[in-house]
């Protein structure tokens, strides 16, 4: 008989004062969960060999909802109330001048506003008028202000927007707080999305064709079909009296084999050095420089493969706050070009247990609402595939029910002209300590599970038969062959094949090195079109030539060794702003070149059968590496 338990836990957390929050654990169907859970005296435990690990998952200090719907107009400006009386700090603010630049950003006023007791006031009438009225609001009676919240420790927490009307007194009007973004651009279709702070109607003009959303909503998603290939499209969104316009270009017909460039990077979580290098979980400073270089290099799309944020959080709304900060950093540039995202280990949304001072982490549940995969898919628009989950695999302990998190929008493929990019999720159902506490249940960092392997095999087979595709790039967060901070895990685990996923107490058959070899056999031996593995995780740039001469196994490895029929490059670029990792000695170190801890952007140029790459430091514009890939 199914037992559905509802647990209500009240926890207190200090936000620099005495405030408390109440945590509600959602309904959980325990007979469908893949972890050994136990409810005792109203508390939730994870059963491990050393005993019962107690659920200590706690509420977040800051959440996205703390910074939403906080504005109201006053006689002289805009009042912001963040709802946290313990929040102290300062607010930078300034008008956003749309039309003055292709990439509109706030122009911050020379003075700041004090945040006291969780509230502050933007003195529009006094400070943003006369010679500081850059948008002519004194005549039109409307404008948009960008602002930046900084706490009393100097940490940047959030960047927001507020639209207003009036010349004093002022009113807050519906505001575009996120986007617009261009997604999934093909030769004949595209998606444009944006979010508003309140439910409102919206409209979109694309090259003179009008679209509208008459049902008031906060999320506005426009699917554009029947577009012309290799064509420029101007679009302009309207919300109330506010409008802003940008453009995008469709790719040529598949197989046209025209010359183009795209960019690759990963790992932009908060860095060291202060200021914008840590916008509450995001290195906004380097991200903006990377995006500016992306534009300067005339790239047509961006592949970003994981560790967008600090993550490792327990509250979905705090995760959304960090995702919002990431999107705010890339937003001015992503008005024009699609960015495709994949998951890394720092996208983990977890539930935390504790036993004998030892924490144990698992993917948050219920999976359909609280898992890392679902929150990620809700925050980003990526292509979809027919891969559903690991349900129905050989190791599924309950084939009659859905037990695993969904793969939706975390595993997919997309195309541009004569290339395809295959995006894998090497942190699906991730449990950080599973290699040390296997009985807790979960997947290994870097392990591609069975159903995803079958999907990859099918996808590569289809691409091999597609005459419009000449080159395939396979991207995932974790390197096949780590060279620095992750030699203890990724697909190596210091040369130990024992680590593997455990599903409801049962370890799967293949260990991490065996699974790595199966991937190599599939990508290198059984497919001819894959040209490079685009990886991250390690916070450096380096290039590793993988061939049969490269040492790939620990000494006295007892397993079967795969012979490689050709070579392939592993291009590791986890240099989008996360704290650096120095090089470490591995069996394949001599096959690795151009290792650097500099921040880096990979710019890959495709011209028919030829593919080359140049790697540039976005901070100094120094060329780090260049290579002909094919």
N, C-alpha and C positions, 0 to 999 in steps of 0.2 A: 504494500500500500504506500502510495506517495505521501510523504510528510512535508508539508509546506510550513516553514517556520518564519515568523516575523520577529525580528529582534530590534528593540528600541534601546539605544545606548545613549546616555547623556554624558558628554565629556566637557571638561573645561579646558580652555587654552588661553594663555596670556598674550594679549596683543599689545604689550607694552603697558598693560594696566590690568583691570579686573574683569574685563568683559568675558562672557561665556557664550558658547554655542552649543546647540543640541544636534547630535548626529543621529540620523535615522538609517539603519541598515535596511535596504530594500528586501522585498519578498525573495526568498531563496529556496529553490527546489533541491534539497540536498541529495536526493537520489539521482539527480542528473549531473551533479558536479563531479569533476575529475580529480578532486583532491580529498584526502582523508579528513573530513571535517566532523566535528562533534560539538553538540550544544550541551553545556553543563551549567546548571544554576543560572540560566539566562545569559551566559557568556559563550562566545564562539571560540573554539580551539581547533588548531591544526595538529593532527596526531603524527608525530615523528618518533624515531627510535628512542630518543632521549626523554620522551614524555610528551605532554600536551603543551603546544605553543599557543599562548593566549593572543587573541586579536587585540592589537594596540593601535589599529588604524585611527588616526586623529584628524580633526577638521583642519582646513587650510588657514593660514594667516591672512593671505590676500586671495581674492577671487575676482573673476571678471565681473560678476554681478555687483561687486562693490563700486565699480566705476561706470556702470551703466545707469541711465535714467536718473542722473544726479543733478541735472541743470534746470534752473528756472530763471526767468527774466526778473530784473528789478528796475527801479527808476533810473539807475545810472550804469547798469551793466548786467553781468551774469553771475548768479550765485551757484556754487557747486557744493553739494552736501554728500559726502562719501559714506555716511552712515556709520562711521567708526570714530567715536569720540576720542580714541587714543591716538589717532593718526595726526602727526605733526610733521611739518616740513615746509616746502615751498612749491609754488606753481609757476612755471614758465609759460607764457602765453603770447600769441601773436596771430595776426590775420593770415589767411591762406589766399594768395592772389592767383585765382584760376585764370588761365589765359596768358599770364606773364611768362610762363615756362612750360615746356612739354611735361615737366615732372613737378607738379605743384607741391610745395611743402610749406609749413608755417615759417613766417619771418618773425622771430621772437622779439618782443619788446625788451628794451634795455633793463627794465626793472621786473622783479618777481612779486607775486602775491603770496602772503603768508598763509599757510594752512595751520589752523588751530582748532582743536576739538573736532577734527574731521571735516571742517568747512572752510571755504575761501570765497573770495569775490574778485571777479575780473572787472576792473573799472573802465569799461568801454568808453564812456563819455569823457572821462578825464585823460586817459592815456592812449587811446587808439583813435583819436580824432585829430582834426587839423592836419599838421604835417606828418602825422603817423596814420592817417586814413589811406591806406594803400589800395583799398577796394572801392572807395567812393561810397561807403555806406551812408554817409551824412546826406547824400542826395537820393540814393536809391532806397534806403531804409532796409537793407539786407546785407548779410555777410556771413562768413564762416571763420571761426576761431579754432586754431589748433593749440593744444596745451599739453604740458608734460608734468606729471606728478612725481615729486621727489620727496622721500621721507627725511626725517631729521638726522639720519645717518648718511645722507647723501646718495642713497640708492635710488635710481630711476625705477619707478613702478609701472608706469602706464603712459601711453600717448593717446590722447583723445581728440575729438572734434565736437563742436557745437555750432549749429546754424542759428542765426537770430534774425528777427525783423524789428523794425522800429528805429526811431531816432532818439529815444529816451522819453518815456519808459520803453523797455525792451521786452520782447517775447521770444521764447525758444520755439523753434519750428522743427518739423521732421528733418533729420540730419542723416546724410550718408556717412556712416561711421566705419565702413569697411568696403574697399573696392572703389570703382569697379575693377574686376579681374577678367582676363580673357583665358578661357580653358579649352583644352581638347580641340585645337584647331586642325581641321583636315582640309583637303582640297575643295570640299563642298559644304562644310559645316563648321560651327563653332558654338561655344557657350559663353555668355557674358553674365556675370553675377555681381551683386552688391548687397549690402545689408544696411538697413536703416534703424535708428534708435527706437522708433515706434511704428506701429502698424499704419501703413499708408499706401495709397495707390502710386504707381510709377509708370513711366513710359520710356521707350527707347526708339530712337531714329537711327536706322542703319542705311546709309547711302540713299536716303529718301523713302525707305520703307519703314512704316511705323508699326511698333508692337506696343502692347499695353498690358498692364496687370491691374485689373479693376477691383479685384478682391484685396482689401488692405492686408498687408503682410510686412514682416520685418526682413525676410529673406526674399530676394528678387532674383530669379533665375530665368534667363531668356535663352532658349534653344534656337539657333539660327540654322536653317537648312537651305538647300538649293542655292548655295553660293557658287561663285565662279572661281576656278582655280587660278593661282598666281595673280591674285587681284588685291588691291588695296581697298579697305573698307573704313569709312569714317562713321563713328557712332557717337551719339549724344544721349545721355540719360537725363530725365527730368523727374524731380520729386518736388511737388509744390512749385514754388517760384524759383527753386534752385536747379541749375543745369550745369553739366560739365561734359566736355567732349574729348575723345581720343580716337585712336585708329588701330587696326591690325591688318595683317596681310595673310592670305591663305597660301598654302604650299602649292607647288605645281602638281600636275597630274602624276600619280605614282609611276615611277620608272622613267621620268623625264630626264633624270641624270644631269640636272643643272647644278652649278656650284653654290654651296651654302655652308654656313658655319653654325655650330651649336656649342653650348657651354656646359661644363660639368663641375660640381663641387659638392661637399657635404660637411657636416659638423660645424654648425654656427651657434652652438649653445654659448651661454655667457662666458666671456673671457676675463682676463685680468687686466688691470691698468686703469680702472675707474671709468666714470662717465658712461657714454653710450656703449662701451664694450660689455656692459651688463645691464641691459634694459629688462630687468626681472626675468632672467633666463635666456636672453638672446644677445649676441654680439651684434647690435644694430650698426655700430661703427663700421665694421668690416663688411657686413652685408650690403650696406649702401655703396661702399666702394666697389664691391664685386659687381653689383648690378649696374653701376655707372660704366665699369669696364666692359661688361657684357654688351651694353648699348654701343659703346665706342668701337667695339670689335665687330659690330653689325651681325650679331648672332640672331638666329630665328627662333630658338627655344632654349630652355634651361632645364637640365635634369639635376635635381637636388636629392641626394640619396641618404637621408636620415640624419638623426641627431640635430634637428632644427632647434631644439630647446633643451634646457636643463632637465626637465621632466623628472622621472622617478618620483611621481606624486601619487597621492591617494584620492584627491578630490577632483572630479571631472571639471568643475568650474575653475579651479586653479590652473588646470591644464589648458583650458580655453583662454585664460588670461595670458599665458606664455605664448600660445599659438597666435593670439591677437597681436602681441608685440612683434612676433616674427613677421606676420603679414603686413603690419604697419611699416616695417623697415623696407620691405620689397615693393610695397604697394605703388609708389609713384612710377615705377618702371613696369610693373606687371599690368598696368593699364593697357599695354601695347603687345605684350608677348606672353605666351603660355609658359608656366613653370610646372613641371611634373615632379611629384614628391613620392618618396618611399619612406618606410619606417626604419628607425634605428633603435638601439637599446634605450636611449634616453627618451623615447616616446612611451616608455613604460608607465602605465597607470596601474598602481599595485595596491594590494591589500597586504598589511604587515602584521606578522605574528612574532611573539618573543618567547624564548625559553632559555633560562640560564644566561641571560644577557646576550643571547645570540638571536639576531633578527632572522626571520624567514619571510620571503616575499613570493607572492603569486600574482598572476594577472587578475585584475579586479573583476568582481562579479556582482550581479548577474551579467553574463557576457553580452547579452543582446542590448544592454543599456550602459554598462559601466566598464566594459573592457577597453583596453588601450586601442584595439583595432576599430571599435565602433566610434569612439570619440575622435580618432584620427580621420576616419572616413566622413564623419559629419562636418569636420572643419575644412576639408579640402575636396575639391572636385577633380577627380582623376578618371581616366577611362575605366570601364568595368570589364571583367572577364567572366567566363562560365565556371570558374573555380569558386565553390561555395564555402567550404570549410574542410576540416579533417574528419568530419563525420562520414561514416561509411568506409573508412580505411581499414586495413587489416587489424589495427590496434584499437579500433573503436569498441569500448566495452559495452555499449548500449546502442546497437544499430537502429532501434525503434524510435529513438528520440534525438533531438538536436542537442549536443553536449558541448561542442567546441565553439570558439569565437568565429565570426565570419571573416572571410578573406576580402570582402567587398572593397574595392578601390585601394587595396594594398598590394595586390598582385595583378599585373596587367601588361599589355604591350601596346605600343603605338608606333606610328610610321610617319616619316617625312621623306617624300620623294623616293629615293632608292635605298633608304636605311630603315631598320626597325630597331626599337629599343625595348628590351624585355626586362621588366621590373619585378624583382623577387622580394619576398619578405623574409629576411633571415632572423627576425625577432618575433615571429608569430608565437602567441601563447607563451611568452617568455617568462621564465622564473629564474631570477639572477643567481640563486644559490643551488640550483638543481644538481650541479655536478658534485657538490659536497653533501647535499641532503636529498638524495634522489627520491626518497619515499614521500617527500612533500608534493610531488607531482608537478609537471610542467615541461616546457620545451627549453632546449639549450640555446644559449647565445651563439648564433652562427649556423644552426642546424636547419636544413630544409626538410620538412616532413614529407611523408609519402605522397599524399594527394597533390601537393605542390610540385613534387618531382614528376608525377605523371602529367600534370598540366604543362610543365616546362618541356617535357619530351614531345608532347603533342604539338605545342606551339612551335618548337624548333623544326619539327618535321614539316609543318605547314609553310614555314618561312623558307625552308630549303626548296620547296616546290614552287614558290612564288617567283615568277620571272621578273617582277618589278623590283624585287629586293636583291641588292648586291652585298650589303653589309649588315651585320647584326651586332649590337652592343648589348651585353648582359650586365645589368647593374643590380647590386645589392649592397647593404650597408657593410657587411663584414668581409674582410679580405680572405681569400683562400690561403694566402701565405703572408701572415703579419710580419712586420719588421721592427716594431717598437713596443709601445705600451700594451699591446694585446697579444703578445706571443703566448701569454698564459691562457688565452681562450681563442676567440675566433674559430677558424677551422684547423687549429693545431693543438691547443691545450697542452703546450710544452711537450708535444710528441706523444701524448697519451690518447689512445683510442677508446678508453673506457667511457668517458662522458657521453651521454645520450639522453634523449627524452624519456620520462617515465610517465605512464598513463595509468592512473588508478592503481598504482603499486607495481605495475609491470614495465620493466625497461624494454625499449624496442630492440630489434635484432642488431641493427647496424650502428656502430660507433661513429664518432665525429670524423675521423680520418677516412673511414670506409665511405661515409656519405660524401665527403669532399671528393674522393676519387670517382664516385659514381657521377657526380656533377661534371668533373673534368672529362670523363669518358663520353658523356652525353654532349657536352659543349665543344670539345676539341676533336675527339675521334669520330663521333657519329654525325657531326655537323661540319660543314665547310665554311659557312658564312660568318659565324661569330668571329669578330676581329679583336675585341678587347673586353676585359672584365673591369667595369667601373666600380670601385669600392671606396670605402671611407673608414670610419670608426677610429683609426689611428690618426692623430692630429699632426699630419705632415703630408708632404707630397713625395712620392717616389714611383718609379716605374720598374716592374719586374718582368723579365722575359721568361715565361714558363715554357720549357721544352723538356724532352726526355732526358737531356743531359743534366738538368737541374736537380740537385738532391732534394727529395721531397719527403723522406721518411726518417724516423728516429733510428738509432742503431738497434740492430737485432729485432726489427719490426716483424712480427710473426704473420701478419696478414698478407693477403694477395696484393701485389704491386701492379699498378696499371701502367702500361707502356703508352706513351703519347706519340701519335703519328705526325703531329705538326706542332708549331709553336703558337702561343697567344700571349698578348700583353695583359698583365694586371696593372691597371693605372689607379693608384691609390691617391685620393685627394680629399683628406679630411681636414683641410686647411682653411675653412671658412670662418675662423675666429675662435674656436675652442682652444683651451690651454694646450701648449705643444707637448709632444712626446719625442724624446731622443731615440736614436737608432740603437737597436740591440742585435747581438750576434745570433744568427740562425743558420741552418744548413744551406740556405739559398742566398745568403748575404751577397756573395760575389756575383749573383745574377741580378742584383738590384742596383739601379743607377739613379743619379740626380736627386738623392735624398736631401730634403730641406725642411726646416721647421718654419720657413717663411709662409705667410698666407699666400694662397695660390688660386688661380682660376685656370682650368683647362679649357682651351678653345680648340675645338676639333673641326677641321675643314674637310668637306667631302666634295669631290669633283669627279663624278662618274665612277670609274674603277679605282681612283686614287683617294687615299685618306691620310691626312697628316695632322699633327697636333703641335701647338705651341702653348707653353705654360707661363703665365705672367703673374707677378706679384701686384695685386690691386692697390696696395698701399704706396709702392715706390715705382710701379710700372716697369720694373726690372724683368727681363726675360729669364726664366728659371730653367726651361728645358724646351727642346724642339725635337721632333722625331717623325719619320715617315712610318705610318702604321701599316699601310698596304699600298 
